[in-house]
Amino acid sequence: MSREFPDTATEPGLESPFSAAEAETRRETIAMVRNALDNRRAMLAFQPVVQARMPKRAAFYEGFMRLLDANGRVIPAADFMAAIETHELGRRLDCLALELGLAQLAREPGLRLSVNMSARSIGYPGWLTALQRGLRGDPSIGERLILEITESSAMLMPDLVSVFMLDMQERGICFALDDFGSGYTAFRYLKEFYFDIVKIDGQFIQEIHSNPDNQILAQALVSIARHFDMFTVAENVETAEDARYLVDIGVDCLQGYYFGAPSATPPWRLPLERKSAG
């Protein structure tokens, strides 16, 4: 008679090896992020968002948060964002990103900069304090700050987001809806949110010049944005062919590696050069 061994994936009170390893990885990730934040080992990497018909001119720059380990190596956001999104560390990350962005705006009077945030941070006292402090230091900063909120984040608490946006827009702050079209937004909310900018999700942009499905979807998203008087930004633009197609369908701004990768060296201190004249 064969012996039966307990199935650790289903046995009550027991944890499978895979689940245990996953939980340990999450704990290590959270500890790594906490250590980086405690020691302010962080920086912004800047990527230009260019005007579609004048691509050598940046409309604004997006600041991507980068955390560093104890040896100064960049920790990829993909390695930790999922683990901390609903954790207080996610709010602390938003605070530090905002502080770094506001510091750049204070240093560069002609700069327009977007910073990512989660809707969860709207009610976080430290984040609001950082924002208020930055706006008090220089009234023009509000007019040059763009706050980017993802579709998924905005849908968590649409009423809170819309009230917060109206309040901040009175102070000149612009709002961008990130990952537009990725599947979360109920379009009925668009007229209530009053986003100034929508950033079309990169999955609809890649190889758009030769992909009929992406062409139809992108054209529809541009049409919706135009109806609500919102500027459009196409994300993940990587080729001249895609850039030309997006210009032809009326996208306002373009962002992607074709125009510049995120850089720790502020690009506005260097001439904006395209990879190709195409």
N, C-alpha and C positions, 0 to 999 in steps of 0.2 A: 504494500500500500504506500502510495507516495505521500510525503509530508506536505502540508499546506502552509505556506508562509503568508503572513499578513500583507495586504496591499497597502503600502504606506501612503498611496495617493488617496485612498478612500477610508482607511481605518480611522475611526473617531479618535481625536486627540493626538494623532500623529501627523507630521508634516513631511511631504515628499521631499526628496533631495533637491529637486528642481526648485520647489517653492522656497526651501531654506536658502539655497544659493541666491535666488532672486531677492529675498528679503535682506540677506547680508550685503549684496551689491547696493541695494537702496540705502541701507544704513551707512555704508562707506561713502556713497555719493553725497548724502546729506551732510556727513561730517566734513567732507572735503570742501563743500560749498560754504558751510558755516565758517570754517577756518579761513577761507579766502575773504569772506565778507568781514569777519572780525578784524582782519589785518588790512582791509581795504586794498587787497591785491586785485585790482580791476582797472579796466580802461574801456574806452569806446573805440570801435573801428568804424570809419566813416566811408560811406558809399554815395556817389553822386546820383541824384535823380535829375535827369536832363530834360530840357524842353524838347519836345518831339521834332519841331521844325527848326530848332536852332540847337542841335545836340552838343555844341561846344560850350553851351551856357547852362550851368546848373541852376535848376529852379530851387532846389534845396538839397540837403544831405541827410541821410539816415544814419543815426548812431546805433551801432550794434554792440551790445554789452559783451565784454570778454572778461572772464575770470582767469586768474593765473594760479598755478600751483606753487608750492614752496620753492621750487627751482626756477620759477619765472616762466614756465611753459604755459601756453594757452590751453585752457580746458574747453573743449568744444561744447557749445550750448546743447547740442543734441545729446550729450552724455549726462546732462543733469536737469534739463528743463522739465521733463515729465515727472521727475522725482520731487520737485519743489513747487510745482505750479500751485497746488492747494495748501502748501506748507507756509508758515510764517516767513521762511527764508525767501519765498517768492516775492513777498511784500518788501522785504529788506533789499532784495535785488532790484526791484523797481525803484526804491528810494535812491539807491546809489547810482543807478543809471540816470535818474532825473537830476541828481546833484551834479554829476559829471557833465550832463548836457547843458544845464543852466550855467555852469562855470565856463563852458566854451562860448555860449551866447554872450555872456558878460565880457569875455575877452575880445570877441570879434563883432563889432557893431553892425557889420553888413551881413552877418551869417543868418541863414534860416536853417533850422535843424529839427528833425523829427526824432522822437524818443518813444520806444515801445513801452506799453504799460498793460496791466491786466485790470479788468473792471473790478476785481477784488480789492485793488489798492485804493479805490475811491474812498472807502470808509476806513482806511488805515491811517491813524493819526500822524505817524512819522512821514508818510508820503505827502499828505496835505500840508504839513508844516514845512517840508522842503520846498514845495511849490510856492507857498505863500512867501517864504523868505526870499526865494529867487525873484519873484515878481516885485517885491518891495525894493530890492536893490537897484532895479533899472526898469522903469515902466515900459520901455520899448521891447523888453524881452518877451512879454506876452504876445506881441504882434509877430515875433519871429520864431515862436515855439509851435511845433506840431506834435500832438500826442496821437500815437497810433494804437488802436485797439483792434484785436482780432475779432472776426465774426463770432467765433465760439465764445469768447469772453464777453462780448457785448450782449449775447443772448442769455447769459446767466441771470442778468438783472437789468432788463431793458428800461424799466421806469427810473431806476437810480441813475443809469448811464445818461438818459435823455435830460434829466434835471441837472446833472453835473455839467453836461456839455453846454446847456443854455447859459448857466452861470459863468462858466469859463470863457465862452465865446464873447460875452459882454466885456471881457478883459482882453480881447484880441486873439486869444488862443484858437488855433485851428485844430480840427480833428480829422484823422484819416481812418477809414475802415479797412483794416488789413485783411488779406486773403479773401477778397470779395469774390463770391461765386463758389466758395468751397463747400457750400451745402448747408450752412447753419442759419443764415438769415432768413426770416420771414419778410418778404419784400414789403409787407404792409408797415413794417417798422421804419423803413427808410424815410418816410415822410415825417416821422416823429423824432428820429435821431438827429436830423440836420447835419450829417457829416459834410465836411467841406471837400473831402478828397476820398475817392475809393481806389484801392490798389487791387487790380485784377490778379487773382491767384495765378502763380506761375505755371500751374499745370495746364492752363488754357493758352499759354503763350509759347511754350517750347515748340519749335518747328511749325509755328502757325502759318507760315507762308506756303506750306505744302500739306497741311492737315485740315481738310474740309470741316471736320467736327469742331475743332478748336476755332476755326474761322467763324462758324455760326454762333457758337457760344460767346466768343469774345465780342462779336458785333452786338449781340443781345445785351450783354453787360454794359457796353459803351452806350447803347441806346437808353437803358434804364438810368444810368448815371446822368446822361445829358438831360433826361426828363426832369430829374430832381436837382438840376443845376449844380452837379458835383464834378469837380475835376477828376480825370482818370489818370492813373499811373499803371503802366504794364510792368509787372515784375518778371525777373528771370529772362531778360532779353539777352541773347547770347550770340546772335548772328546779324549781319547786315541785312539779309533777306527778311528776317523776322521784323527788324526795325522798320524797314521800308513799308512792309505790309501794315504795321500798326499805325504808321503815319497816315497811310492812305485811308484807313477806316476812322480816323479822327481821334485817336488817343492823344491826350494832352502831353503826357510826360512818360519817359522811358527809364527803366532802372535795370541794371544787370551787368554781368561780367563784360559784355561787349563795350560798355562805357566806363568800366572801372570796377575792380574788386574792392571789397571793404579793406581799408588801410588804417593802420594805427597812426600814420603820418597824416595830419589834416590835409586833404587834397586842395582846399581853397588856398593853401600857401604855395601851391604848384600850379602851373598851367594845366587846364583840363585837356587831355589829349585822348583821342579815340584810338582804338587798336587798329582801325582800318578807315580808309577814306570812303569806303563803301557806304 
